[in-house]
């Protein structure tokens, strides 16, 4: 059956990357080095897909052994059921996959969270540089903060992320206010994991 759960680990290294990357890949992850320009995004990014929660539980201890093992300083992780998804470019395997871990917990209510989620997933409607995307609520998180959401996007290249996306009026007019402690709508902790990597595989469109 098609996988409906994922685990993403953003791995901060204190040793050589290759052995850690190989060990993570050996457990079925798509692994790639995090590209320059990230914010708190780690050195390696690893993504696993699971058909159900039981498959994740079965693999968890072996994954944790690597993430807590030699060569790893720390890891931010999020396990989630796949949320709202959109595909513009089927089979995009040569692009850049961006992962954002965020913690939306400031004066949170069901209504505020629903509005935040609705505005986040409207981004691709206004920003065509986002080719494929997925926005998910986190089931379990580890790391620097109790991450509540994972926002994934695929771009044709790094320019699409850094230019048309980050500088788009929709982003700074609607999205940024949720992350700004000086704005009345502030919801998400400004401490984020903003990570991006080129995996060489299509992660959001099969």
Backbone as CSV, one residue per row, in Angstrom:
resi,resn,N_x,N_y,N_z,CA_x,CA_y,CA_z,C_x,C_y,C_z
1,UNK,0.835,-1.187,0.000,0.000,0.000,0.000,0.879,1.250,0.000
2,UNK,0.318,2.349,-0.461,1.053,3.616,-0.546,1.384,4.123,0.858
3,UNK,2.617,4.598,1.101,2.950,5.090,2.441,2.149,6.336,2.800
4,UNK,1.712,6.395,4.046,0.943,7.559,4.496,1.557,8.195,5.739
5,UNK,2.685,7.678,6.199,3.409,8.255,7.322,4.852,8.495,6.910
6,UNK,5.475,9.480,7.541,6.895,9.739,7.299,7.582,10.136,8.590
7,UNK,8.884,9.906,8.612,9.774,10.430,9.641,10.849,11.235,8.931
8,UNK,11.074,12.469,9.383,12.173,13.273,8.871,13.125,13.554,10.021
9,UNK,14.414,13.339,9.774,15.457,13.631,10.751,16.433,14.631,10.152
10,UNK,16.634,15.728,10.853,17.641,16.723,10.484,18.810,16.523,11.439
11,UNK,19.909,16.029,10.906,20.996,15.475,11.701,22.173,16.439,11.744
12,UNK,22.564,16.816,12.958,23.749,17.643,13.177,24.919,16.716,13.505
13,UNK,25.976,16.817,12.751,27.105,15.899,12.871,28.213,16.466,13.747
14,UNK,28.953,15.563,14.396,30.222,15.944,15.003,31.332,14.996,14.564
15,UNK,31.064,14.335,13.440,32.049,13.435,12.855,31.874,13.403,11.347
16,UNK,32.378,12.359,10.719,32.296,12.237,9.268,30.861,11.975,8.824
17,UNK,30.480,12.593,7.703,29.107,12.455,7.211,28.853,11.089,6.580
18,UNK,29.819,10.569,5.841,29.562,9.380,5.017,29.092,8.169,5.813
19,UNK,29.738,7.820,6.939,29.250,6.636,7.670,27.835,6.807,8.204
20,UNK,27.506,8.008,8.670,26.158,8.247,9.189,25.143,8.183,8.056
21,UNK,25.459,8.820,6.938,24.553,8.794,5.791,24.321,7.367,5.310
22,UNK,25.384,6.592,5.254,25.255,5.204,4.800,24.402,4.382,5.760
23,UNK,24.578,4.609,7.057,23.788,3.866,8.038,22.311,4.219,7.942
24,UNK,22.002,5.503,7.764,20.607,5.927,7.630,19.992,5.368,6.348
25,UNK,20.741,5.438,5.256,20.251,4.881,3.987,20.043,3.378,4.103
26,UNK,20.881,2.735,4.891,20.748,1.295,5.083,19.461,0.902,5.775
27,UNK,18.847,1.850,6.472,17.551,1.611,7.104,16.399,2.130,6.253
28,UNK,16.685,2.432,4.988,15.617,2.768,4.052,15.338,4.239,3.861
29,UNK,16.188,5.112,4.393,15.943,6.547,4.266,16.468,7.082,2.945
30,UNK,15.803,8.123,2.436,16.403,8.991,1.423,17.255,9.987,2.185
31,UNK,18.551,10.067,1.861,19.490,10.877,2.633,20.225,11.818,1.690
32,UNK,20.410,13.066,2.140,21.174,14.027,1.348,21.816,15.042,2.269
33,UNK,22.953,15.610,1.856,23.551,16.693,2.640,22.697,17.954,2.557
34,UNK,22.555,18.620,3.684,21.810,19.875,3.718,22.628,20.955,3.001
35,UNK,21.957,21.747,2.185,22.622,22.750,1.360,22.909,24.014,2.154
36,UNK,23.901,24.769,1.699,24.283,26.014,2.362,23.133,27.008,2.339
37,UNK,23.038,27.805,3.408,21.997,28.815,3.515,20.853,28.425,4.421
38,UNK,20.905,27.218,4.977,19.842,26.749,5.863,19.887,27.498,7.195
39,UNK,18.838,27.335,7.983,18.796,27.876,9.332,18.452,26.738,10.281
40,UNK,19.428,26.340,11.111,19.198,25.279,12.087,18.734,23.997,11.395
41,UNK,19.247,23.763,10.183,18.749,22.660,9.370,19.556,21.384,9.411
42,UNK,20.625,21.367,10.201,21.443,20.170,10.293,22.459,20.068,9.175
43,UNK,23.164,18.936,9.175,24.165,18.647,8.148,23.666,17.599,7.143
44,UNK,22.862,16.679,7.630,22.236,15.669,6.791,20.729,15.697,7.029
45,UNK,19.966,15.455,5.973,18.526,15.290,6.100,18.162,13.885,5.644
46,UNK,17.338,13.209,6.443,16.927,11.837,6.123,15.412,11.736,6.212
47,UNK,14.813,11.094,5.217,13.359,10.962,5.146,12.989,9.499,4.930
48,UNK,12.153,8.986,5.824,11.607,7.642,5.686,10.115,7.726,5.424
49,UNK,9.603,6.808,4.624,8.170,6.652,4.425,7.720,5.304,4.964
50,UNK,6.553,5.287,5.583,6.018,4.070,6.180,4.566,3.884,5.756
51,UNK,4.172,2.637,5.569,2.790,2.359,5.157,1.808,2.558,6.303
52,UNK,2.283,2.396,7.547,1.413,2.595,8.702,2.277,2.902,9.919
53,UNK,1.617,3.216,11.012,2.351,3.584,12.221,3.122,2.407,12.796
54,UNK,2.579,1.211,12.627,3.265,0.021,13.148,4.626,-0.182,12.488
55,UNK,4.699,0.104,11.201,5.989,-0.037,10.500,7.021,0.929,11.062
56,UNK,6.578,2.129,11.413,7.479,3.091,12.048,7.934,2.579,13.405
57,UNK,7.010,2.087,14.216,7.369,1.604,15.549,8.392,0.472,15.455
58,UNK,8.237,-0.370,14.457,9.162,-1.488,14.283,10.575,-1.000,13.973
59,UNK,10.667,0.083,13.232,11.976,0.595,12.802,12.590,1.578,13.788
60,UNK,11.809,2.071,14.709,12.202,3.212,15.533,13.515,2.991,16.287
61,UNK,13.664,1.842,16.935,14.839,1.644,17.785,16.122,1.609,16.966
62,UNK,16.064,1.035,15.760,17.269,0.988,14.917,17.630,2.383,14.397
63,UNK,16.615,3.170,14.079,16.871,4.549,13.639,17.463,5.362,14.785
64,UNK,16.855,5.236,15.968,17.338,5.991,17.121,18.772,5.623,17.477
65,UNK,19.129,4.369,17.280,20.499,3.947,17.598,21.515,4.713,16.758
66,UNK,21.166,5.005,15.514,22.075,5.773,14.653,22.050,7.246,15.046
67,UNK,20.850,7.778,15.272,20.722,9.202,15.592,21.356,9.544,16.936
68,UNK,21.489,8.565,17.807,22.128,8.778,19.109,23.532,8.188,19.163
69,UNK,24.059,7.804,17.995,25.318,7.080,17.957,26.504,7.926,17.534
70,UNK,27.545,7.241,17.131,28.813,7.881,16.789,28.643,8.831,15.613
71,UNK,29.276,9.985,15.728,29.281,10.944,14.633,28.115,11.913,14.632
72,UNK,27.126,11.699,15.513,25.940,12.556,15.541,25.947,13.390,16.821
73,UNK,25.870,14.714,16.663,25.796,15.603,17.824,24.378,15.651,18.371
74,UNK,23.405,15.809,17.479,22.001,15.813,17.866,21.164,15.725,16.600
75,UNK,19.867,15.485,16.779,18.952,15.438,15.632,17.602,16.007,16.037
76,UNK,17.012,16.774,15.140,15.614,17.173,15.265,14.811,16.224,14.391
77,UNK,13.768,15.630,14.957,12.976,14.658,14.207,11.489,14.964,14.338
78,UNK,10.753,14.571,13.320,9.293,14.692,13.337,8.702,13.479,12.632
79,UNK,7.800,12.811,13.320,7.042,11.704,12.743,5.620,12.186,12.530
80,UNK,5.066,11.940,11.347,3.770,12.525,11.025,3.010,11.675,10.021
81,UNK,1.693,11.791,10.091,0.816,11.280,9.040,0.730,12.343,7.956
82,UNK,0.788,11.918,6.703,0.780,12.867,5.599,-0.479,13.735,5.639
83,UNK,-0.267,15.041,5.576,-1.359,15.990,5.648,-1.777,16.472,4.264
84,UNK,-2.205,17.722,4.206,-2.670,18.307,2.949,-1.515,18.367,1.953
85,UNK,-1.809,17.962,0.716,-0.766,17.774,-0.292,-1.211,18.350,-1.627
86,UNK,-0.256,18.869,-2.376,-0.532,19.337,-3.726,0.610,18.985,-4.659
87,UNK,0.277,18.588,-5.887,1.288,18.201,-6.880,1.059,18.987,-8.162
88,UNK,2.060,19.748,-8.555,2.055,20.453,-9.832,2.939,19.766,-10.857
89,UNK,4.003,19.155,-10.366,5.024,18.605,-11.264,5.321,17.170,-10.863
90,UNK,4.593,16.256,-11.479,4.715,14.835,-11.155,6.129,14.348,-11.442
91,UNK,6.653,13.556,-10.502,7.945,12.919,-10.733,9.141,13.839,-10.694
92,UNK,9.019,14.983,-10.013,10.141,15.922,-9.924,11.229,15.313,-9.036
93,UNK,12.298,14.829,-9.669,13.368,14.150,-8.936,14.672,14.937,-8.919
94,UNK,14.762,15.985,-9.717,16.014,16.740,-9.825,15.934,18.075,-9.093
95,UNK,14.874,18.285,-8.327,14.675,19.569,-7.667,15.270,19.618,-6.275
96,UNK,14.876,20.652,-5.548,15.293,20.871,-4.170,14.080,20.675,-3.266
97,UNK,14.252,19.821,-2.261,13.197,19.544,-1.293,13.476,20.361,-0.047
98,UNK,12.508,21.166,0.362,12.659,22.015,1.538,11.796,21.467,2.672
99,UNK,12.391,21.370,3.851,11.699,20.943,5.053,11.706,22.078,6.064
100,UNK,10.538,22.400,6.602,10.442,23.364,7.697,9.786,22.672,8.879
101,UNK,10.496,22.602,10.005,9.888,22.198,11.275,9.493,23.469,12.002
102,UNK,8.262,23.517,12.493,7.829,24.686,13.250,7.028,24.248,14.465
103,UNK,7.016,25.144,15.450,6.305,24.879,16.696,5.265,25.981,16.901
104,UNK,4.021,25.692,16.560,2.918,26.655,16.651,2.193,26.439,17.967
105,UNK,2.689,27.103,19.013,2.134,26.837,20.338,1.915,28.102,21.172
106,UNK,1.995,29.293,20.558,1.808,30.528,21.314,0.330,30.912,21.326
107,UNK,-0.287,30.872,22.507,-1.714,31.187,22.650,-2.545,30.440,21.607
108,UNK,-2.240,29.161,21.472,-2.885,28.379,20.428,-4.332,28.059,20.812
109,UNK,-5.212,28.092,19.823,-6.589,27.635,19.963,-6.949,26.908,18.676
110,UNK,-8.033,26.170,18.711,-8.427,25.442,17.501,-8.663,26.401,16.342
111,UNK,-9.284,27.529,16.626,-9.608,28.477,15.555,-8.344,29.114,14.978
112,UNK,-7.420,29.515,15.857,-6.180,30.125,15.378,-5.339,29.117,14.591
113,UNK,-5.281,27.899,15.093,-4.509,26.881,14.396,-5.114,26.589,13.023
114,UNK,-6.434,26.520,12.951,-7.095,26.249,11.670,-6.842,27.375,10.667
115,UNK,-6.872,28.624,11.130,-6.612,29.738,10.223,-5.166,29.717,9.744
116,UNK,-4.246,29.453,10.655,-2.825,29.347,10.311,-2.599,28.265,9.256
117,UNK,-3.161,27.095,9.489,-2.974,25.991,8.544,-3.581,26.321,7.185
118,UNK,-4.743,26.957,7.189,-5.396,27.310,5.926,-4.560,28.308,5.137
119,UNK,-3.975,29.296,5.814,-3.158,30.282,5.107,-1.852,29.679,4.622
120,UNK,-1.279,28.767,5.394,-0.040,28.116,4.953,-0.264,27.343,3.651
121,UNK,-1.347,26.581,3.585,-1.553,25.737,2.406,-2.076,26.517,1.202
122,UNK,-2.444,27.787,1.404,-2.786,28.639,0.265,-1.535,29.169,-0.446
123,UNK,-0.382,29.071,0.209,0.848,29.614,-0.381,1.076,29.161,-1.816
124,UNK,0.968,27.854,-2.121,1.255,27.421,-3.494,0.312,28.025,-4.531
125,UNK,-0.903,28.385,-4.122,-1.850,28.999,-5.067,-1.289,30.307,-5.610
126,UNK,-0.581,31.040,-4.762,-0.078,32.356,-5.145,1.392,32.330,-5.560
127,UNK,2.093,31.260,-5.188,3.543,31.188,-5.432,3.831,29.977,-6.321
128,UNK,3.817,30.150,-7.643,3.978,29.008,-8.538,5.348,28.346,-8.476
129,UNK,6.337,29.011,-7.875,7.648,28.370,-7.725,7.562,27.102,-6.875
130,UNK,6.552,27.021,-5.992,6.331,25.791,-5.224,5.703,24.774,-6.173
131,UNK,6.459,23.769,-6.542,5.961,22.798,-7.525,5.107,21.713,-6.861
132,UNK,5.574,21.189,-5.733,4.840,20.168,-4.993,4.973,20.498,-3.504
133,UNK,3.992,20.085,-2.714,4.029,20.469,-1.301,3.217,19.518,-0.437
134,UNK,3.522,19.572,0.867,2.749,18.801,1.855,2.872,19.513,3.202
135,UNK,1.742,19.670,3.886,1.715,20.326,5.190,1.056,19.374,6.171
136,UNK,1.789,18.989,7.219,1.343,17.907,8.093,1.463,18.291,9.563
137,UNK,0.543,17.766,10.362,0.647,17.881,11.818,1.532,16.757,12.346
138,UNK,2.392,17.107,13.289,3.352,16.149,13.834,2.691,15.287,14.910
139,UNK,2.993,13.996,14.869,2.524,13.063,15.894,3.531,12.989,17.038
140,UNK,4.807,12.861,16.689,5.878,12.781,17.689,7.056,13.603,17.200
141,UNK,7.667,14.357,18.109,8.823,15.173,17.750,9.899,15.031,18.810
142,UNK,11.151,15.162,18.373,12.281,15.241,19.289,13.210,16.332,18.791
143,UNK,13.986,16.883,19.731,14.940,17.901,19.340,14.785,19.166,20.147
144,UNK,15.087,20.270,19.504,15.185,21.549,20.191,13.848,22.061,20.714
145,UNK,12.772,21.830,19.963,11.432,22.270,20.355,10.439,21.133,20.094
146,UNK,9.256,21.186,20.728,8.212,20.198,20.427,7.513,20.562,19.113
147,UNK,8.134,20.211,18.005,7.637,20.593,16.677,6.189,20.149,16.495
148,UNK,5.358,21.040,15.954,3.936,20.729,15.772,3.555,20.493,14.315
149,UNK,4.328,21.050,13.374,3.990,20.941,11.954,5.263,20.749,11.126
150,UNK,5.096,20.062,10.011,6.142,19.929,9.002,5.600,20.491,7.691
151,UNK,6.334,21.429,7.107,5.951,22.076,5.850,7.011,21.705,4.828
152,UNK,6.625,20.847,3.877,7.542,20.375,2.837,7.172,20.994,1.496
153,UNK,8.187,21.341,0.729,7.958,21.845,-0.626,9.059,21.333,-1.545
154,UNK,8.742,21.200,-2.810,9.743,20.905,-3.834,9.786,22.050,-4.841
155,UNK,11.006,22.474,-5.145,11.269,23.529,-6.113,12.132,22.966,-7.235
156,UNK,12.034,23.562,-8.401,12.860,23.112,-9.524,14.335,23.276,-9.198
157,UNK,14.691,24.364,-8.515,16.084,24.597,-8.136,16.118,25.499,-6.909
158,UNK,17.312,25.743,-6.384,17.446,26.528,-5.165,16.978,27.965,-5.384
159,UNK,17.080,28.454,-6.594,16.628,29.807,-6.882,15.145,29.993,-6.630
160,UNK,14.347,28.963,-6.900,12.911,29.048,-6.655,12.579,29.233,-5.192
161,UNK,13.376,28.606,-4.322,13.173,28.733,-2.880,13.628,30.102,-2.380
162,UNK,14.817,30.505,-2.752,15.419,31.704,-2.188,14.823,32.998,-2.762
163,UNK,14.333,32.937,-4.002,13.829,34.145,-4.650,12.322,34.235,-4.644
164,UNK,11.654,33.629,-5.635,10.198,33.783,-5.784,9.395,33.353,-4.556
165,UNK,9.913,32.401,-3.771,9.163,31.964,-2.587,9.368,32.919,-1.414
166,UNK,10.608,33.055,-0.973,10.885,33.839,0.228,10.511,35.319,0.064
167,UNK,10.627,35.827,-1.158,10.401,37.252,-1.381,8.998,37.569,-1.886
168,UNK,8.136,36.554,-1.958,6.802,36.769,-2.511,5.933,37.582,-1.540
169,UNK,5.112,38.514,-2.053,4.241,39.309,-1.166,3.332,38.460,-0.287
170,UNK,2.847,37.331,-0.802,1.980,36.494,0.041,2.742,36.020,1.272
171,UNK,4.025,35.701,1.077,4.833,35.189,2.196,5.003,36.269,3.257
172,UNK,5.458,37.441,2.859,5.706,38.446,3.903,4.443,39.135,4.395
173,UNK,3.368,39.123,3.617,2.134,39.776,4.056,1.269,38.863,4.922
174,UNK,1.259,37.564,4.625,0.362,36.649,5.326,1.099,35.663,6.231
175,UNK,2.157,35.041,5.729,2.811,33.969,6.475,3.690,34.510,7.592
176,UNK,4.476,35.539,7.293,5.463,36.004,8.271,4.839,36.463,9.577
177,UNK,3.627,36.968,9.529,3.039,37.529,10.755,2.796,36.457,11.816
178,UNK,2.587,35.218,11.391,2.388,34.134,12.343,3.662,33.830,13.134
179,UNK,4.813,34.252,12.581,6.107,33.931,13.181,6.759,35.145,13.848
180,UNK,6.073,36.259,13.912,6.649,37.514,14.393,6.126,37.832,15.795
181,UNK,6.970,37.756,16.832,6.503,38.030,18.194,5.967,39.448,18.385
182,UNK,6.267,40.355,17.466,5.763,41.719,17.579,4.420,41.917,16.874
183,UNK,3.893,40.833,16.279,2.614,40.906,15.571,1.514,40.291,16.438
184,UNK,0.314,40.879,16.450,-0.781,40.316,17.258,-1.145,38.880,16.897
185,UNK,-0.885,38.467,15.661,-1.237,37.113,15.231,-0.169,36.072,15.550
186,UNK,0.906,36.482,16.191,2.015,35.561,16.462,1.514,34.233,17.018
187,UNK,1.930,33.146,16.382,1.529,31.795,16.789,2.709,30.841,16.884
188,UNK,3.639,30.922,15.934,4.729,29.945,15.825,6.033,30.511,16.371
189,UNK,6.736,29.683,17.107,8.028,30.073,17.658,8.972,30.486,16.524
190,UNK,9.626,31.642,16.632,10.527,32.059,15.552,11.759,31.167,15.415
191,UNK,12.028,30.327,16.387,13.104,29.343,16.268,12.569,28.185,15.437
192,UNK,13.129,27.974,14.267,12.654,26.996,13.291,13.781,26.049,12.901
193,UNK,13.431,25.028,12.159,14.403,24.270,11.370,14.035,24.480,9.900
194,UNK,14.862,25.230,9.200,14.656,25.529,7.774,15.786,24.838,7.027
195,UNK,15.451,23.725,6.384,16.457,22.839,5.817,16.080,22.490,4.391
196,UNK,17.069,22.303,3.531,16.764,21.947,2.142,17.921,21.159,1.559
197,UNK,17.570,20.237,0.681,18.547,19.300,0.134,18.052,18.771,-1.202
198,UNK,18.996,18.279,-2.001,18.676,17.669,-3.298,18.900,16.161,-3.156
199,UNK,17.807,15.405,-3.150,17.879,13.966,-2.896,18.052,13.138,-4.159
200,UNK,17.681,13.708,-5.291,17.748,12.937,-6.524,16.592,11.977,-6.721
201,UNK,15.561,12.101,-5.887,14.355,11.276,-6.022,13.139,12.160,-5.837
202,UNK,11.997,11.742,-6.402,10.740,12.460,-6.229,10.123,12.055,-4.903
203,UNK,10.069,12.975,-3.957,9.595,12.649,-2.624,8.137,12.992,-2.397
204,UNK,7.625,13.986,-3.104,6.255,14.444,-2.843,5.279,14.121,-3.969
205,UNK,5.774,13.517,-5.028,4.865,13.222,-6.150,4.982,11.795,-6.663
206,UNK,5.661,10.942,-5.908,5.755,9.528,-6.290,6.678,9.273,-7.444
